[in-house]
Amino acid sequence: MTNAQLKSKIMRRVYATWLWNRSKPVLFLQLPLMIVFLAIQHEYVAFRAVASNTLNSLNSPSSVFNYAVSAFQTAEPLVVFLAAAIGLFAVLALNSMARNVIALSKKEISLPVRIDK
């Protein structure tokens, strides 16, 4: 194994460990809370009925917008709160994961490895 291959292998492990440590709050805090909110919302919302109504409104972007607005206007406050909380946690989790992946891709491999000649 050459030094370049060894360096590449070590850096992959370093970056994987760094990514895992940066992703822990997302995995252990945000995603479980999102699952809890989904479980609570499951008691109040018939997801099959919502999905079939949504599929019927996919004719144009304006019909999807009108459907979403009317659905939130007629929903109970708890359902709206849970939907907003789930959406917020989903956006925060995706944002955190995207930030970590972007930061990982911008890092340069710079270990003080001596190259044998």
N, C-alpha and C positions, 0 to 999 in steps of 0.2 A: 504494500500500500504506500503510495507516494504521500509526500507532505500535503499536497493540495487536496488529495482525497481525504486524508485524515482531518485536515482543517475543515473541509466541507461537512464531514460527518459530525465533528464536534459542534460546529456552529448550528447545524440542524437541531441537535439536541438542546443546545443553549436557547435557541429561538423557540423551540417547542415548550421548554420549561417556562420561559418568559411569557409566552402566550397563555399557557395554562394558568400561571399565577395572576395574570391580568384579567382572565376570564372568570376566575372564581366568584367574584361578587355577582356577576351576571347569572352564573349557573346556580349558585346557592342562595341568592336573595331574590333577584327579580323574577326568574322563571318560576320558582315555586309559588310566589305570590300571584303571578299571572294564572297559574293552574288553579289556585284556590279561588280566585275571582271567577274563573270559568266554571268551576264546580258549583259555586253559589248561583251564578247566572243560569246554569242549566236547570235549576229548580223553577225559574221564572220565565224562561224563554223556550219556545218550541223551535229548536234549531232547524228541524226538517221543514216546517212551515215557512220559516224565514228564508231558507235556502230556495225553496220552490218559488216563493214570491219574488225573490231576487232574480232568479233565472228568467222569470216571465217579464221582468223589467229591463232586460239587457238589450233592448232594441236600439237604443241610442244613448249617448252620454247624458243628454238632458233628462231622459226617462229614469236613468239610474240615480241622478242627482235628486229628481223629484221624489223618487221612491225613498231614498235615504232621509230626506228632509221630513217627509210625511211619517216615516216610521219612527223617527226620533221625537216628532211632535206629539204623537199619540201614545208613546211608550210611558210606562210608569217611571217615576224619578229614580227608583233604585236600579232599574234596568239601564237607564241612561248613564247613571253613575258607574255601574259595573262595566258597561261598554267603554266608557271613557277611561276607566282605570286600566282595563285590559289593553286598550289601544296605547295608552301612555307607557305601560310596562313593555309592550312589544316594541315601540319606537325606541325607548331607552336601551333595551337589550340589543336591538339591531344596531343602534348607533354605537354602543360600546364595542360590540364585536367588529364592526366595520372600522372603527378607529384603531383597534388593536391590529387588525390585518393590514391596514394602511401603514401604521407605524412599523410593523414588522417588515413590510416590503421596502420601506425607505432606509432601513438600517444597512450599513455597509459591513462587510465582514472584515474586521480589523483586529486580528489576534496577533500578539507578538510571537509569531512562529518563525523560527530560524529555518531557512531553506538550505538543505544539504546539496552540495554540488558534487 
